[in-house]
Amino acid sequence: MLDNDDWWRDAVVYQVYPRSFADANGDGVGDLAGVRDKLGYLRRLGVDAIWLSPFYTSPMADGGYDVADYRDVDPLFGELADFDALIADAHALGIRMIVDLVPNHSSDRHPWFQAGLRDRYIFRDRPNDWESIFGGSAWTQVADGQWYLHLFAPEQPDLNWENPVVRAEFRDILRFWLDRGVDGFRIDVAHGMIKAAGLPDVGPKEGRQAEMLGGEQVPYFDQDGVHDIYREWRPILDSYPGGRMAVAEAWVSSAERLARYVGPDELHQAFSFEFMMADFHAKSFRTVIDKALAEAELVGAPTTWVLSNHDKPRHVTRYGSLARARAATLLMLALPGSAYLYNGEELGLPDVLDLPDELRQDPAFRRSGESRDGCRVPLPWTGSPGCGWQDPWLPIPGSWARLSAEAQEDDPGSTLSLYRAALDLRRRHPALGGGTLTWLDSPKDVLALERSPGLVVVLNTGEQPVRPEFGGRVLLSSGPLADGAIPPDTTVWLER
Ligand code: NOJ
């Protein structure tokens, strides 16, 4: 069943944020057995692969992105045997498994940091002016007066990738999980491991230094040396059968810079965050899609689309309505390349904006007042009070019973049904994920494109209904059509 080495090129990958997905043991935190219980749901949804956010041993200072043991499962989530059972069942259902790899930093509870092995981290006698992505200085002082670098929380010391021991360790970690059967890795902060020689000051800048999209280069991100690491990793991935892959989480300043992470001797994919951050408008979408496709073509790799993840407000909330979110989803799922879904978007979940401050767990909240907890609220499974959870780690709004998977299951107009129908059509029309894209002439505020001869996608971001000239049979629509016209905030897939 899993015999196509190029599976990732047009794959639909479903991101599971383990704490929030499904809780099998009733402790209020999702776990690996919970994911295993929901494999039937994911199969029915029609995804090709799961990306599991970190489930490794961790003090959870940053939701598991602070790893204390890269080769084990945190007791919150289960044990290695649960992982093995999960991957075996997923594979039996034809679902691949991608795991998160966090190489830029470890936890401060990692044995290396605990043992004071300073050459494996970045210690200096004096800090420079670098700021943490989570706010405040990127340096923390230890008892003897030295300082260590942490681009994220103080509990996440940056590893020293100039040290060959660090490099060898990560090559070994890759093999550890490849041997356990994983199909790929999502590389956390893939643009971060190499810092400019001498750690030069950034100097005065407006706003947060790390706000990179469209911004300038900073000496701790997107340094050329990072590509040597991927050129070391690629032969390891290629030495395993079955199309093992890696996708970069790289926040860099342009589509050109992003394309440098992918190719036959580096990584397979890199998320197009410019698409995720585009305004809900025909022109903005067209601009970023054109740029992303042009760059992808140069390096011979497909584009990797994403609308939501565990770090940004969900697209229902960003665009301000479920109708827009559904329309954007149908656009994304008709673009050439691979698409990543974030758990709960198939239910049309918004962010929870009124979480009490004392319950917020994102380390960024204490340092900057910004919090990603709103998009990490556990998924509502049932329509009963509690939505299938007992005392979840973040409270689930009572109103979410209506959005639960159970409530949406048999409703043909539900968002869950829309996602299922879209993924089903994507499977039956391989040209939807592959092939080429041709823009069709369309009125202002309307995006019209042709995928493979005969499949037309139209998105109306304007304020008036439009009646497209390209007739055809409606395969799928993100919302009700008004007498053949496409209302505002609606995408239609047509077959002619
Ligand atoms: C990116 C991850 O997606 C985010 O959740 C995390 O806080 C940082 N990297 C640090 O690992």
Residues whose N, C-alpha, C, O or C-beta is under 5 A from the ligand:
A	BS01	NOJ	D62 Y65 F152 D188 V189 D311
